[in-house]
Amino acid sequence: MLMCRDLARIASDYIDGELGPMDTVSVKMHLMMCGHCRTFIGNLRSSVNLMKA
């Protein structure tokens, strides 16, 4: 099972769509169970979008 610290390491790759299918599924499963990581991913996604704008 993916741990929060593992997700933090691969979060940028996840947001950029650069993870393989198995890793993507692992992240999505973790995000279903972990509100803190959902918030983290949401904030990271917002930051990335802001930087692109």
N, C-alpha and C positions, 0 to 999 in steps of 0.2 A: 504494500500500500504506500502511496506517495505521502510523504510528510510535508508539513508546511515549509520547512527550510529547503526541501527539494523543489517545491513549486516555486519558491522565490528565486532559485537559481535559473529556472527555465522559463520564467514568466514572460520575458521579452520575446523569446522564441515562440512561445505559445501565441502571444498577441500578433506576432508577425506571420503566423501560419507556417512556421518552419519546422515544427515537430512532426515526427512520423505518426502514423495512425495509432499505434499502441500508446505512445506517450500522450497524445491528444486525448485519448479515452481516459487515461489515468488522471490527467488534469481535470477533465470534466467531472469525473466521479468524485474527486477530491472537492471540487468547488460545490457540488451538490450537498456535501456534508459539512463544509467549513465556511461559516459566514465571514470570518476574519479574512480568509483568502479571497472570497468573492469581493469584499471591499477593497482589498489590495489590488486585485486584477482590475477592478473598475477604476480605481484611482490611477493606476499605471496606464490604462487605456486612455483615460482622459488627458493625462500628461502627454502621451504620444500624439494624440490628435491635436492638442494645443500647439505642440512643437511643429507639427506639419503645416498648421494654418498660417 
